[in-house]
């Protein structure tokens, strides 16, 4: 029987690339997106793909999407890919709390709800995979992106607990942790607090972060397709490690975190990406 995967956040970037990667391995794909007409038109003549409306902040949408996915699968899903996300950029002292809560609903709580809807059937079937598209930034924080990193850290910790809970039931859990990806994810970043109007003490830091991210992306970025292949690899190989690092930058950061205490790692990280804060006189 052909296995079926539900991909949350399948409309662009890694999620969109994962559609093609799973199809290439012979899977049926249920692509969960907020903008169904756009992706349906793109994939209209592609066999093996079902597009469903999946809004991570709408529990009714999640329930309906899961019902549709399990109908396609004829039962339990073979895999679930958790990829929906956006970022909020703002200083910790004045980031809008409602924006932060909405981001957590998308990046974390929505994924929890998707898993809670899918897991009973997967557990009863005694098989399947849950793959979280995380980030090496689950383990450290960039300035002005602390609430985004907090959402990724929450997913990592939750997935680690899920991994342990599922050990007797044949469902394997993984987090794919890339460094920089050459995708359009930056377009989904929402600015918050005084940075929206270029006010407060942090615009000089924002300028540095923007320049650092541009050079980092040009130097070390990996493609969405590369990450998607790693997602499929984790989904299809139960012996894959829980943490799957993607990119030389992710490997370097992981090693540096293990080698340095907090302040020393921050100094290493700033040197790696070219940030000076406080700025050099």
C-alpha positions as CSV (number, residue, x, y, z in Angstrom):
1,X,0.0,0.0,0.0
2,X,1.3,3.4,-1.0
3,X,2.3,5.4,2.2
4,X,0.8,8.9,2.7
5,X,2.4,11.9,4.2
6,X,0.7,15.1,5.4
7,X,2.9,18.2,5.1
8,X,1.9,21.2,7.2
9,X,3.2,24.4,5.7
10,X,3.5,23.0,2.2
11,X,3.0,26.1,0.2
12,X,6.6,27.3,-0.2
13,X,10.2,26.8,0.8
14,X,11.0,23.5,2.5
15,X,7.4,22.4,2.6
16,X,6.9,22.9,-1.2
17,X,10.2,21.1,-1.9
18,X,9.1,18.2,0.3
19,X,6.1,17.6,-1.9
20,X,8.4,16.8,-4.8
21,X,10.8,14.9,-2.6
22,X,8.1,12.5,-1.2
23,X,6.6,12.1,-4.7
24,X,10.0,11.0,-6.0
25,X,10.0,8.3,-3.3
26,X,6.6,7.0,-4.4
27,X,4.5,8.5,-1.6
28,X,1.0,10.0,-1.7
29,X,1.2,13.6,-0.5
30,X,-1.4,15.6,1.3
31,X,-0.3,19.2,1.1
32,X,-1.6,21.4,3.9
33,X,-1.7,25.1,3.1
34,X,-3.7,28.2,3.9
35,X,-4.0,29.3,0.2
36,X,-5.5,26.2,-1.4
37,X,-6.4,27.7,-4.8
38,X,-2.8,28.8,-5.5
39,X,-1.2,25.5,-4.8
40,X,-4.0,23.5,-6.4
41,X,-3.5,25.4,-9.6
42,X,0.3,24.8,-9.5
43,X,-0.1,21.0,-8.9
44,X,-3.3,20.5,-10.9
45,X,-1.9,17.8,-13.2
46,X,0.4,16.1,-10.6
47,X,-0.9,12.7,-9.6
48,X,-0.5,11.6,-6.0
49,X,-1.1,15.1,-4.5
50,X,-4.1,16.2,-2.5
51,X,-4.2,19.8,-1.4
52,X,-6.1,20.6,1.8
53,X,-6.8,23.8,3.7
54,X,-4.7,23.8,6.9
55,X,-4.6,26.9,9.0
56,X,-2.4,26.3,12.1
57,X,-4.4,28.7,14.2
58,X,-7.8,27.2,13.4
59,X,-8.5,24.0,15.2
60,X,-11.5,23.2,13.0
61,X,-9.2,23.5,9.9
62,X,-6.7,21.1,11.5
63,X,-9.4,18.5,12.3
64,X,-10.9,18.7,8.7
65,X,-7.4,18.5,7.2
66,X,-6.6,15.4,9.2
67,X,-9.9,13.7,8.3
68,X,-9.1,14.3,4.6
69,X,-5.5,13.1,5.0
70,X,-6.6,9.9,6.7
71,X,-9.2,9.2,3.9
72,X,-6.4,9.5,1.4
73,X,-4.2,7.2,3.5
74,X,-7.0,4.7,4.1
75,X,-6.1,4.9,7.8
76,X,-3.1,6.1,9.6
77,X,-0.6,8.4,8.0
78,X,2.8,7.0,7.2
79,X,4.5,10.3,8.1
80,X,3.7,13.8,9.3
81,X,5.9,16.8,8.4
82,X,5.7,19.9,10.7
83,X,6.9,22.8,8.7
84,X,4.5,25.8,9.1
85,X,6.3,28.8,10.5
86,X,6.8,32.5,10.4
87,X,9.1,34.8,12.4
88,X,8.6,37.9,14.5
89,X,11.5,40.3,14.7
90,X,11.6,42.7,17.6
91,X,13.6,43.6,20.7
92,X,12.7,41.5,23.8
93,X,11.8,44.6,25.7
94,X,9.0,45.8,23.5
95,X,8.0,43.0,21.0
96,X,4.2,42.9,20.8
97,X,2.9,40.1,22.9
98,X,-0.1,39.4,20.7
99,X,2.2,39.0,17.7
100,X,4.4,36.7,19.7
101,X,1.4,34.6,20.8
102,X,0.1,34.3,17.2
103,X,3.5,33.2,16.1
104,X,3.6,30.5,18.8
105,X,0.1,29.4,17.7
106,X,1.5,28.8,14.2
107,X,5.0,27.6,14.9
108,X,4.3,25.5,18.0
109,X,0.8,25.0,19.3
110,X,-0.7,24.4,15.8
111,X,1.8,21.6,15.3
112,X,0.9,20.1,18.6
113,X,-2.7,20.1,17.6
114,X,-1.9,18.4,14.2
115,X,0.1,15.7,16.0
116,X,-2.6,15.1,18.6
117,X,-5.1,14.6,15.7
118,X,-2.8,12.2,13.8
119,X,-1.1,10.2,16.6
120,X,-3.9,7.9,17.8
121,X,-4.2,6.2,14.5
122,X,-0.4,6.1,14.0
123,X,0.1,4.6,17.4
124,X,-2.5,2.0,16.8
125,X,-0.9,1.1,13.5
126,X,2.5,0.8,15.3
127,X,4.4,2.6,12.6
128,X,5.1,6.0,11.1
129,X,7.3,9.1,11.5
130,X,6.9,12.6,12.7
131,X,9.5,15.0,11.3
132,X,9.8,18.5,12.7
133,X,11.4,21.1,10.4
134,X,13.4,22.9,13.2
135,X,16.5,24.9,13.2
136,X,20.0,24.9,14.7
137,X,18.6,28.0,16.2
138,X,16.5,25.8,18.5
139,X,19.6,25.8,20.7
140,X,20.8,29.4,20.7
141,X,19.3,32.8,20.0
142,X,20.0,35.6,17.5
143,X,19.4,39.2,18.7
144,X,16.1,40.7,17.8
145,X,14.7,37.2,17.0
146,X,14.4,35.9,20.5
147,X,10.7,35.1,20.4
148,X,11.1,33.2,17.1
149,X,14.0,31.2,18.5
150,X,11.8,30.5,21.6
151,X,9.1,29.0,19.4
152,X,11.7,26.7,17.8
153,X,13.2,25.8,21.1
154,X,9.7,24.9,22.4
155,X,9.2,22.6,19.4
156,X,12.5,20.9,20.0
157,X,11.8,20.2,23.7
158,X,8.3,19.0,22.9
159,X,9.5,16.7,20.1
160,X,12.2,15.2,22.4
161,X,9.5,14.3,24.9
162,X,7.3,12.9,22.1
163,X,10.3,10.8,20.9
164,X,10.6,9.1,24.3
165,X,6.8,8.6,24.7
166,X,6.6,6.9,21.3
167,X,9.4,4.4,21.9
168,X,7.1,1.4,22.6
169,X,4.7,2.2,19.7
170,X,6.8,2.2,16.6
171,X,6.4,5.9,15.7
172,X,9.8,7.6,15.3
173,X,10.3,11.3,15.8
174,X,13.0,13.5,14.3
175,X,14.0,17.2,14.2
176,X,15.7,18.4,11.0
177,X,17.9,21.3,12.0
178,X,19.3,23.4,9.1
179,X,21.4,26.5,9.5
180,X,20.8,29.1,6.9
181,X,18.4,28.2,4.0
182,X,18.3,30.1,0.7
183,X,14.5,30.4,0.7
184,X,12.0,33.2,0.9
185,X,11.4,32.7,4.6
186,X,12.5,36.3,5.3
187,X,9.4,37.5,3.5
188,X,7.3,36.0,6.2
189,X,9.0,37.9,9.0
190,X,6.9,40.4,10.8
191,X,8.5,43.4,12.5
192,X,7.3,44.4,15.9
193,X,7.8,47.1,18.6
194,X,9.8,50.3,18.0
195,X,11.7,48.7,15.1
196,X,8.6,49.0,13.0
197,X,9.1,52.8,12.9
198,X,12.9,52.7,13.1
199,X,12.8,54.0,16.7
200,X,14.3,53.1,20.0
201,X,17.9,52.0,20.7
202,X,18.0,48.9,18.4
203,X,18.0,50.1,14.7
204,X,21.8,50.0,14.6
205,X,21.7,46.4,15.7
206,X,19.0,45.6,13.1
207,X,21.2,47.0,10.4
208,X,24.0,44.7,11.5
209,X,21.7,41.7,11.7
210,X,20.4,42.3,8.2
211,X,23.9,42.6,6.7
212,X,25.0,39.6,8.7
213,X,22.1,37.4,7.4
214,X,22.7,38.5,3.8
215,X,26.4,37.5,3.9
216,X,25.6,34.3,5.9
217,X,23.1,33.3,3.3
218,X,25.4,33.9,0.4
219,X,28.3,32.0,2.1
220,X,26.6,29.0,3.7
221,X,23.0,28.8,2.6
222,X,21.6,25.4,1.6
223,X,18.6,25.0,-0.7
224,X,15.1,24.0,0.4
225,X,15.5,20.9,-1.8
226,X,18.5,19.8,0.3
227,X,16.5,20.2,3.5
228,X,13.5,18.4,2.0
229,X,15.6,15.4,1.0
230,X,16.8,15.2,4.6
231,X,13.1,15.3,5.8
232,X,12.3,12.4,3.5
233,X,15.4,10.5,4.7
234,X,14.3,10.9,8.3
235,X,10.8,9.9,7.5
236,X,11.8,6.7,5.7
237,X,14.6,5.6,8.0
238,X,13.7,4.8,11.6
239,X,17.4,4.5,12.4
240,X,18.0,8.2,11.6
241,X,19.1,10.2,14.6
242,X,16.6,12.4,16.5
243,X,18.6,15.5,15.5
244,X,19.5,15.7,11.8
245,X,21.9,18.6,11.2
246,X,21.9,20.2,7.7
247,X,24.7,22.4,6.4
248,X,28.3,23.1,7.4
249,X,27.2,26.1,9.3
250,X,24.8,24.1,11.5
251,X,27.6,21.6,12.2
252,X,30.0,24.4,13.1
253,X,27.5,26.1,15.4
254,X,26.6,22.8,17.1
255,X,30.3,22.1,17.8
256,X,30.9,25.6,19.0
257,X,28.0,25.4,21.4
258,X,29.4,22.3,22.9
259,X,32.9,23.8,23.1
260,X,32.2,27.2,24.6
261,X,30.3,28.5,27.6
262,X,27.5,31.1,26.9
263,X,29.4,34.4,26.6
264,X,32.3,32.7,24.7
265,X,29.8,31.1,22.3
266,X,28.2,34.5,21.7
267,X,31.6,36.0,20.9
268,X,32.3,33.1,18.5
269,X,28.9,33.5,16.9
270,X,29.2,37.2,16.4
271,X,32.6,36.7,14.8
272,X,31.1,34.0,12.5
273,X,28.4,36.2,11.1
274,X,30.0,39.6,11.5
275,X,28.0,41.3,14.2
276,X,29.5,43.8,16.7
277,X,27.2,44.6,19.6
278,X,28.1,46.9,21.3
279,X,29.3,48.4,18.1
280,X,33.0,49.1,17.7
281,X,33.9,52.7,18.4
